[in-house]
Amino acid sequence: MTDAELHKIAEKTAAFGVHPSGEYIYSFYTEQLQAFAKLIAEREHKWVGLTSDELTDLFYNKNLGQESAVGQAIALLRERNER
């Protein structure tokens, strides 16, 4: 994440000003700091998908119908991407 992105998120959640030197000054209350941390965590979260082998196994499994394979794929994606 770039400094510009961090400043943009901080500006959304904190009281801020600019020092005469040009440096940004941010002041966070507890709730603001929690909101800032949540936004950073959401931004930093990496999506975990399914490999082509996993998809092939699901969709060519004779024991699963197509709808069941889709349901299994959705369940795996949710499990891997829960926070």
N, C-alpha and C positions, 0 to 999 in steps of 0.2 A: 504494500500500500504506500502510495506516495505521500509526501508531506502535505501537498495541496489537498489530497483526499481526506487526510486526518483533520486538517484545518476546517474543511467544509463540514465534516460531521460534527466537530467540536462547536462550530458556530451554530449548529442546529440545536445543541443541547446545553450549552454553557453561556454564562454571562462572559463577555469578552471585550477587550479593548486593545488598542495598539499603543505600545510604549513609544516615547519620542524617538527611540533608537530604531523604530520600525518593527520591533519584535512583538508578536502577538502575545497577549496575556489572557489566560482563561481562568475563570473562577467557577468551580463546580460545587453545588450542594450535593448531598448524598444522592438524592433522586436523580439529579442531572448526571452525576457520575455513573450511576447505574444505567441510565438511558444511553450514555455514551458508550459504555462497555458493551451493552447489548447490540448497538448498531455496528460496532467494530466486529463483534463475534459473528453477526449475520453476514457481514461483508467478507469475512475471512473463511467462512464455512465452505469447504470443498464438497461438491456433489460427487457421490459414489454411485456409479451406474452398474450395469451388468455387462459381462464380457460376451462376445459373440458365441463362445462355447457354451456359456450358461443359457443364453437365449435359445441356442440350437437344442440343448438338452431339454429345455422346457417345452418347446413347440413341437419337437419330434418324439416326445415321450408318448408311447401308445396308451399309457394308463391315464393320461390327462386329455381332456377335450380342449379345444381352442380357448373356450371361455375360462376353463380352469387354469390353463397355462398363463393366460393374461393375469388372472387373479394371483397366481403364484409369483409372477414377475413384479406386480405391484406390491405385494407383501414383502418381497426381498428388498425392493427399493426403499420402502418405508423403514424397514428394519435397519438398513445400512445408513440411512440419512437422518435418523432420529437424533435429537439433541438431549 
